[in-house]
């Protein structure tokens, strides 16, 4: 049985422009990026084939750029260094649908067994000259209920909020994916960075309970959580084949905690305690003196990535979460066991990364400082210094701009706000120039 709402058409979009970029080649623009279908309205002779190629960008000359939808990491290279498809795959795996007319009357074609992420549609083979009504955009997503909203006097922030909501909905098709055009995989790290945003905006109780199930079901070996759930063969930077990196495996216990925090879901902890505990035990056995020395890290950051620092901080978080789960379900002996483990991890973290008397952790970037503060790893005597160094990493090192990746951005914005520096967070989010 499907435990979550079905995928439905939730919005219908009309094309805002159509341009003929070469003889018989038309580019339709829906005005914004979304995920779903293009529905084709056409009338013509039997046997006529109309093709629609989707893309997120166009080139300067107005022609379609479909390449952001091409999953380059699964492709080999030809002798000249250009990418090519694998066995049975096309040379370039762009998104394309073709429809052959039966003829004689107006026809409508809408796909059923696929979906695309796009803004632009290139139509070729259309009989006659199409107008804007020749295509419709059908936004699809798991039909979660909207439960929260945000608006303020800063229109830039309102547009960011709208963009974020559209982006999330474009990425929930039974799983929460990294992108709706290229990979469509449920990467745990993306969830770790964004799950609270989703919960504040939508009812994610059933959806995220299924996600926790997905991660347990995908576990490999002795209980290693994977980089993606379902597991698709991608396994970067970990201690055992097919295992995922810690920041991606963290999605399982973190969602357990948030499902309990926001929805009072005690059953999720009862059902998944052993899976979370087993994973933390595996991390402890594989660590080097409680230091986790490998992960993908603060993915897509502009600053250098403090791999060991954030991975070890997330190890501390995971052990602390398991201790809190034991308390919820009455396993009192294990509360102390995992709290003691968390204490040992914190001690190792401070010994390895803190420069005493300065509040600096590791390379003391925005991500390094905010991770230490946000996750509770700073000794009391160093807290003020660590916070000031975090602020300086924004204001001084990057002239008020963001330089973090998927984890550091959440840590930084929350920690700036929580420590009395909401003005710095506001200014950073409000920057009009790159990076912003």
Buried (B, 14 or more C-beta within 10 A) or exposed (E): EEEBBEBEBBEEBEBEEBEEBEEEBBBBBBEEBBBBBBBBBBEBEEEBEBBBBBBBBBEEEBBBBBBBBBBEEBBEEEEEEEBBBEEEEEEBBBBBBEBEBEEEEEBEBBBEEEBBBBBBBBBBBBEEEBEEEBBBBBBBBBBBEEEEEEEEEEEEBEEBBEEBBBBBBBBBBBBBBBBBBBBBBBBBBBBBBBBBBBBEBBBBBBBBBBBBBBBBEBBBEEBBBBBBBEBBEBBEBBBEEBBBBBBBBBBBBBBBBBBBEBBEBEEBBEBBBEBBBBBBBBBBEBBEEBBBBBBBBBBEBBBBBBBBBBBBBBBBBBBBBBBBBBBBBEBEEBBEBBBEBBBBBBEBBBEBBBEEEEBBBBBBBBBBBBBBBBBEBBEEEBBEBBBBBBBBBBBEBBEBBBBBBBBBBBBBBBBBBEBEBEEBBBBBBEBEEEEE
